Amino acid sequence: MDVEIRRIADSEAEKLSRLAIAVYTAAFGHSFAAEDLAAHLEARLSVPALRLALQKDVFLGAEAEGALTGFIQFGAQNGAASAPPESAREIRRLYVLPERQRQGIGGKLMEAALSHPELKLAKTVVLDVWERNEGAQRLYRKFGFKVVGARTFIFASGREGDNDLIMAWNP
């Protein structure tokens, strides 16, 4: 299967939102109360939320057979990592449709991101990953990311969830 990695255009916010909601719901929806999931999807993955994100971050998409099958989002670090924000960058999302996982798409997206000028010149690249998402953790370790901390995921309702591991890569 041929996969093309390309920059996602601002005009693709609706397509991006549909993909992001499908992936997020399949991966994490079972761990949320219905109202928390709805609030999270609206706040983070709705068309308006992604339109804003497309203005400040880089989004690279994986396209196979004419369809968007995954994406990676990255930009300036704004999480809880310990690196100074001016020298660190953050990978915010790496999503691949469930039926396209384990086909090398996530690896191609990560390779493209780490070689992109926005990340290539960073002193540190950070990301967070759900402590129970072992497949994603394996992928990140393959690229040299190491666990450097953890933080508790807070649902929209204020309820505490599982931990997200903070991982860092230093080129």
Rosetta blueprint (number, residue, H / E / L):
1 M L
2 D L
3 V E
4 E E
5 I E
6 R E
7 R E
8 I L
9 A L
10 D H
11 S H
12 E H
13 A H
14 E H
15 K H
16 L H
17 S H
18 R H
19 L H
20 A H
21 I H
22 A H
23 V H
24 Y H
25 T H
26 A H
27 A H
28 F H
29 G H
30 H H
31 S H
32 F L
33 A L
34 A H
35 E H
36 D H
37 L H
38 A H
39 A H
40 H H
41 L H
42 E H
43 A H
44 R H
45 L H
46 S L
47 V H
48 P H
49 A H
50 L H
51 R H
52 L H
53 A H
54 L H
55 Q H
56 K H
57 D L
58 V E
59 F E
60 L E
61 G E
62 A E
63 E E
64 A E
65 E L
66 G L
67 A E
68 L E
69 T E
70 G E
71 F E
72 I E
73 Q E
74 F E
75 G E
76 A E
77 Q L
78 N L
79 G L
80 A L
81 A L
82 S L
83 A L
84 P L
85 P L
86 E L
87 S L
88 A E
89 R E
90 E E
91 I E
92 R E
93 R E
94 L E
95 Y E
96 V E
97 L L
98 P H
99 E H
100 R H
101 Q L
102 R L
103 Q L
104 G L
105 I H
106 G H
107 G H
108 K H
109 L H
110 M H
111 E H
112 A H
113 A H
114 L H
115 S L
116 H L
117 P H
118 E H
119 L H
120 K H
121 L L
122 A L
123 K L
124 T E
125 V E
126 V E
127 L E
128 D E
129 V E
130 W E
131 E L
132 R L
133 N L
134 E H
135 G H
136 A H
137 Q H
138 R H
139 L H
140 Y H
141 R H
142 K H
143 F L
144 G L
145 F L
146 K E
147 V E
148 V E
149 G E
150 A E
151 R E
152 T E
153 F E
154 I E
155 F L
156 A L
157 S L
158 G L
159 R L
160 E E
161 G E
162 D E
163 N E
164 D E
165 L E
166 I E
167 M E
168 A E
169 W E
170 N L
171 P L
